[in-house]
Amino acid sequence: MRNHQTIQRSDFVITPYLKRSNARAFWQVSTTIIPVALLWILIAWIDQSSFKTPFRALGLIPVLAILTLLSSRAFSLMHDCGHGSLFRSRRLNRITGFLLGTLNAIPQYPWSRDHAFHHRHNGNWEVYRGPVDVITLEDYQALSKINQFLYSISRHWLMLFPGGFFYLVIKPRLTLINAIAHFIWSILVELCNKLLKRDFANLFSFSTRFQANYSGYGNSSGELIDLIANNVIVIISWILMSRWLGAGLFWSCYSIIMTASAAIFICIFFVQHNFEGSYANGSNEWSAILGAVDGSSNLDIPRLLNWFLADISFHSMHHLCDRIPNYNLRACHIRNKHLLVNAKYLKISDIPGCFEYILWDEHAQQLATI
């Protein structure tokens, strides 16, 4: 066993696990989307059944629980599409990723580009501050008592639920509305300036461009197209589902599913990088290899739960090479396990403690608790 400080990427056996299979990918997507459709049909059947109201509610609980887990699986498969690792062709990954994004109401292409930034800088906390915008210990100590309290509350694990609903249901819609409003306002301002200057020759020649500023969803024309298309399909699906099931039933179930599934995958993403002893260097001494191995935790959870997460639990290998398809991650992890003895392994009982690590001590080069 080599010292983890001297491990090189070439020490890992990766190439045999890079092979992608369209058949396995289609099977994974089918066994996710078809059950989702069937479970929504089951919700309609339960609602129209002769059961009295309390029994209907009880019948919905397991259905909503499974739909929540399937939503998390759909997000994980969408994540694979963003890395181009689910299918063999780029086009299939792009189309499937977009469709899975509409299932979870999130624009997949902008999300995947932002996620790629995370992969390029994982472990470099000077550049990338994790999923909750971690601040430095020094900056935290400079805050007022009330702002320190607000910061700690905003990073509490309970905020996963309202934060998750906002992340999936509200933010993409709000981003589009804001982009439209900003575009119209900019056009009006530019038009007024030309009228005041009597620049009639260029009256209808505008320099303003349609873009979603500061959202992470509109940094290129491709991202904007994805944002608009996602919103159109998602909103149409909301209208159709509301007409089919009734707005009350649909939104009651949908809100629970989106909130809970978002809370799950945001939680998983958080604890896989914010934990005691996580690699947390600055740019000068940052190592991509250590950022992958020591800056990513691996989850020791039941195999069934891993299925719903598409094996993203084997996170060190995923960060070492994000082109490994999820269906090869477990085997790749096992093959290289002798090189991962110093990597972090978390049980479900360890997860709550990870939410204490919400500060970066840039002097000690480590994550810190309040």
C-alpha distance (Angstrom), angle and dihedral (degrees) to the residues before:
residue distance angle dihedral
M1 . . .
R2 3.80 . .
N3 3.77 124.8 .
H4 3.80 106.3 -96.3
Q5 3.81 90.6 -129.5
T6 3.84 89.9 64.6
I7 3.80 99.3 42.0
Q8 3.79 114.6 127.4
R9 3.78 127.6 -160.1
S10 3.80 88.4 -116.8
D11 3.83 89.5 63.8
F12 3.81 90.0 69.5
V13 3.79 123.6 82.8
I14 3.81 102.3 -131.8
T15 3.81 111.3 136.9
P16 3.86 97.6 78.6
Y17 3.81 89.2 55.9
L18 3.79 97.0 52.4
K19 3.81 93.1 79.5
R20 3.79 110.9 117.2
S21 3.80 124.6 -153.7
N22 3.80 123.5 -156.1
A23 3.80 89.9 -162.2
R24 3.82 93.0 55.9
A25 3.79 91.2 43.1
F26 3.82 92.9 51.4
W27 3.79 89.5 47.6
Q28 3.79 91.8 52.0
V29 3.80 92.8 48.7
S30 3.82 92.9 44.5
T31 3.80 93.6 49.5
T32 3.79 87.9 53.2
I33 3.80 104.4 41.9
I34 3.83 99.0 38.5
P35 3.84 93.7 53.8
V36 3.81 88.8 47.6
A37 3.82 90.5 55.3
L38 3.81 92.6 45.2
L39 3.79 92.8 49.4
W40 3.83 91.8 52.3
I41 3.83 87.6 51.8
L42 3.81 87.3 50.8
I43 3.81 89.7 53.0
A44 3.82 89.2 54.3
W45 3.82 90.2 48.8
I46 3.81 92.8 49.6
D47 3.81 90.2 49.4
Q48 3.81 92.1 51.0
S49 3.80 95.1 42.8
S50 3.78 125.5 105.5
F51 3.81 92.6 -111.6
K52 3.77 115.1 124.6
T53 3.81 116.5 -109.9
P54 3.87 98.7 -96.1
F55 3.82 91.4 50.9
R56 3.81 91.0 48.4
A57 3.80 89.8 55.4
L58 3.80 91.5 49.2
G59 3.79 90.3 49.6
L60 3.78 91.1 52.8
I61 3.82 95.4 54.3
P62 3.85 98.2 76.5
V63 3.82 90.9 39.7
L64 3.80 91.7 53.8
A65 3.81 91.1 45.1
I66 3.82 92.3 54.6
L67 3.81 91.9 43.7
T68 3.80 88.8 52.8
L69 3.80 91.6 53.3
L70 3.81 91.7 45.5
S71 3.80 89.3 51.0
S72 3.81 88.6 54.5
R73 3.82 89.3 49.4
A74 3.81 90.8 50.0
F75 3.80 88.7 52.8
S76 3.81 91.0 50.6
L77 3.82 91.3 50.6
M78 3.81 89.9 47.3
H79 3.80 86.4 52.5
D80 3.83 89.8 55.0
C81 3.79 90.3 50.4
G82 3.79 88.9 54.4
H83 3.81 89.2 57.6
G84 3.81 90.0 47.3
S85 3.78 89.2 -122.4
L86 3.82 105.4 114.0
F87 3.82 100.5 68.2
R88 3.77 130.1 25.9
S89 3.80 95.3 -119.8
R90 3.77 127.4 63.8
R91 3.81 91.4 -137.6
L92 3.81 94.1 54.8
N93 3.81 90.5 48.8
R94 3.80 90.5 49.1
I95 3.82 96.0 47.9
T96 3.80 95.3 42.3
G97 3.80 91.9 44.7
F98 3.80 90.2 53.0
L99 3.83 92.4 49.6
L100 3.81 92.3 47.3
G101 3.80 87.6 48.9
T102 3.81 90.7 56.9
L103 3.80 88.9 50.5
N104 3.80 88.5 60.0
A105 3.83 93.9 33.3
I106 3.81 93.2 -120.1
P107 3.85 126.9 121.9
Q108 3.78 102.2 -114.0
Y109 3.80 102.1 -162.0
P110 3.84 97.0 53.9
W111 3.80 89.5 42.3
S112 3.81 92.4 52.2
R113 3.83 92.5 49.5
D114 3.80 90.6 51.7
H115 3.80 89.8 46.3
A116 3.81 90.3 51.9
F117 3.81 88.0 58.7
H118 3.81 88.2 55.5
H119 3.81 90.3 53.3
R120 3.80 93.3 48.8
H121 3.82 92.7 53.9
N122 3.80 106.1 27.5
G123 3.80 110.3 148.1
N124 3.80 92.8 19.4
W125 3.79 98.1 105.6
E126 3.78 91.8 176.6
V127 3.83 88.7 68.6
Y128 3.79 104.7 24.6
R129 3.82 119.6 36.0
G130 3.77 99.9 -169.6
P131 3.81 130.7 -109.6
V132 3.81 95.0 -48.9
D133 3.82 101.1 44.1
V134 3.80 96.0 -108.8
I135 3.81 115.0 -150.4
T136 3.79 127.0 -147.9
L137 3.78 122.5 -92.3
E138 3.80 89.0 -117.8
D139 3.81 92.6 53.3
Y140 3.80 90.6 47.6
Q141 3.81 92.0 52.3
A142 3.82 89.2 51.6
L143 3.82 91.8 57.0
S144 3.78 122.4 97.4
K145 3.81 117.1 -104.2
I146 3.80 92.0 -103.9
N147 3.81 92.5 50.1
Q148 3.80 90.6 47.4
F149 3.80 88.2 53.4
L150 3.81 92.3 47.7
Y151 3.81 90.9 48.7
S152 3.81 92.7 51.5
I153 3.82 92.4 46.2
S154 3.81 92.7 48.2
R155 3.83 89.3 55.5
H156 3.82 95.2 45.5
W157 3.81 115.0 121.4
L158 3.82 90.9 -118.1
M159 3.81 87.7 67.1
L160 3.81 87.4 68.9
F161 3.79 88.7 84.3
P162 3.82 103.9 52.3
G163 3.80 88.0 32.0
G164 3.80 91.3 52.7
F165 3.81 93.3 50.7
F166 3.80 90.5 49.0
Y167 3.81 92.2 46.5
L168 3.81 95.4 54.5
V169 3.79 108.0 23.6
I170 3.80 106.5 28.6
K171 3.81 110.8 25.2
P172 3.84 99.5 61.8
R173 3.82 91.0 47.4
L174 3.79 92.9 43.9
T175 3.80 90.1 48.8
L176 3.81 92.1 55.0
I177 3.82 92.8 46.2
N178 3.79 90.2 49.0
A179 3.82 91.5 48.6
I180 3.81 91.8 50.9
A181 3.82 92.7 46.4
H182 3.82 91.9 47.3
F183 3.80 91.3 48.4
I184 3.82 94.0 50.3
W185 3.81 92.1 45.0
S186 3.82 92.2 49.4
I187 3.81 90.8 50.0
L188 3.81 91.4 50.4
V189 3.81 92.6 48.1
E190 3.79 92.0 48.7
L191 3.81 91.2 46.8
C192 3.81 92.5 49.9
N193 3.81 91.6 49.7
K194 3.79 90.9 52.7
L195 3.80 91.6 48.8
L196 3.80 91.1 50.5
K197 3.81 90.3 49.6
R198 3.84 90.6 43.8
D199 3.79 88.9 -125.8
F200 3.81 92.8 156.6
A201 3.80 94.3 154.4
N202 3.83 91.3 66.8
L203 3.80 96.3 31.1
F204 3.80 94.9 124.8
S205 3.80 98.0 33.1
F206 3.79 106.9 102.3
S207 3.80 131.3 -173.3
T208 3.82 92.2 -166.3
R209 3.80 116.1 112.9
F210 3.79 129.2 -159.1
Q211 3.79 106.8 -111.4
A212 3.79 140.2 145.8
N213 3.79 102.6 -125.3
Y214 3.81 122.2 -153.0
S215 3.81 94.0 -3.9
G216 3.79 102.5 101.9
Y217 3.81 86.8 -128.0
G218 3.78 103.0 84.9
N219 3.78 112.3 43.5
S220 3.82 94.5 121.0
S221 3.79 140.2 21.2
G222 3.82 89.6 -104.2
E223 3.78 91.2 55.2
L224 3.80 91.8 48.5
I225 3.80 92.0 50.7
D226 3.80 89.7 50.3
L227 3.81 91.1 47.3
I228 3.81 92.8 51.2
A229 3.81 95.2 43.1
N230 3.81 91.7 47.1
N231 3.81 91.6 51.3
V232 3.81 93.3 47.9
I233 3.81 94.0 51.0
V234 3.81 94.9 40.5
I235 3.81 94.3 49.5
I236 3.82 92.1 46.2
S237 3.82 89.4 50.2
W238 3.81 90.3 50.2
I239 3.80 90.6 52.8
L240 3.82 93.5 47.3
M241 3.81 93.4 45.7
S242 3.81 91.2 48.0
R243 3.81 90.8 51.8
W244 3.81 91.6 47.6
L245 3.81 100.3 44.9
G246 3.79 100.8 18.5
A247 3.78 122.0 -99.8
G248 3.82 93.6 -98.9
L249 3.80 96.7 53.5
F250 3.80 95.1 39.3
W251 3.79 96.5 49.2
S252 3.81 93.1 42.3
C253 3.81 91.1 54.8
Y254 3.80 96.6 35.5
S255 3.80 94.1 50.2
I256 3.79 91.5 51.5
I257 3.81 92.8 48.1
M258 3.80 95.9 46.5
T259 3.80 93.9 43.8
A260 3.80 95.0 48.0
S261 3.82 96.8 41.4
A262 3.81 92.4 47.9
A263 3.80 89.4 48.6
I264 3.82 88.9 53.5
F265 3.78 98.7 50.9
I266 3.81 94.8 38.9
C267 3.80 88.0 50.7
I268 3.81 91.6 49.1
F269 3.79 91.4 48.0
F270 3.80 91.1 48.6
V271 3.81 98.3 49.6
Q272 3.79 91.7 45.2
H273 3.81 89.0 66.6
N274 3.81 107.8 18.3
F275 3.78 108.5 65.8
E276 3.78 140.5 114.4
G277 3.79 110.1 -69.3
S278 3.81 95.3 11.7
Y279 3.80 113.3 160.3
A280 3.82 102.6 -99.4
N281 3.79 112.0 166.6
G282 3.78 132.8 151.1
S283 3.79 125.9 -115.8
N284 3.82 97.6 -87.2
E285 3.80 96.9 60.9
W286 3.79 100.1 23.5
S287 3.80 118.9 135.2
A288 3.81 120.2 -163.9
I289 3.82 91.2 -152.5
L290 3.81 94.1 51.9
G291 3.79 89.5 42.2
A292 3.80 88.0 59.0
V293 3.81 99.5 40.6
D294 3.81 102.7 32.5
G295 3.81 97.6 24.1
S296 3.80 94.6 57.6
S297 3.77 127.1 63.3
N298 3.80 125.0 -146.2
L299 3.79 119.4 -138.7
D300 3.79 120.6 -128.7
I301 3.80 97.1 -156.4
P302 3.84 136.4 139.6
R303 3.80 115.5 -70.5
L304 3.82 93.3 -120.6
L305 3.80 91.1 56.2
N306 3.80 88.7 48.0
W307 3.81 88.1 56.4
F308 3.79 90.2 57.8
L309 3.82 89.1 49.6
A310 3.82 92.8 46.8
D311 3.83 90.4 -122.0
I312 3.79 94.1 -66.2
S313 3.81 84.4 142.0
F314 3.83 88.0 86.8
H315 3.75 88.4 72.9
S316 3.79 104.1 153.2
M317 3.80 91.6 63.0
H318 3.79 90.7 43.2
H319 3.79 90.4 56.0
L320 3.77 92.4 43.4
C321 3.81 88.6 57.3
D322 3.80 119.1 3.3
R323 3.83 91.2 -172.4
I324 3.82 91.5 75.1
P325 3.83 107.3 106.9
N326 3.79 114.2 -121.8
Y327 3.81 90.1 -117.0
N328 3.83 89.3 62.2
L329 3.81 98.2 41.7
R330 3.81 97.5 89.1
A331 3.81 93.3 50.8
C332 3.81 91.5 45.1
H333 3.81 90.9 49.9
I334 3.81 91.8 50.3
R335 3.81 91.9 47.2
N336 3.82 91.1 53.9
K337 3.79 98.6 33.8
H338 3.81 92.7 116.1
L339 3.82 88.0 65.4
L340 3.81 92.9 48.5
V341 3.81 100.3 57.7
N342 3.80 89.8 111.1
A343 3.80 93.3 48.3
K344 3.79 118.3 105.0
Y345 3.82 119.2 -98.5
L346 3.79 118.6 -166.2
K347 3.79 130.4 -164.7
I348 3.81 121.8 -155.3
S349 3.82 88.6 -102.0
D350 3.84 89.4 59.0
I351 3.81 94.7 57.0
P352 3.85 99.7 83.9
G353 3.81 91.3 55.1
C354 3.81 91.4 57.1
F355 3.81 90.7 67.7
E356 3.80 89.3 69.4
Y357 3.83 91.3 68.4
I358 3.79 99.7 82.6
L359 3.81 101.4 128.8
W360 3.79 132.7 71.2
D361 3.79 116.2 -141.5
E362 3.80 99.3 -154.7
H363 3.82 93.2 -172.9
A364 3.81 95.6 52.1
Q365 3.84 90.5 35.8
Q366 3.77 93.5 -132.1
L367 3.80 142.1 100.9
A368 3.77 114.3 -95.5
T369 3.79 138.8 -162.6
I370 3.77 126.4 -127.3
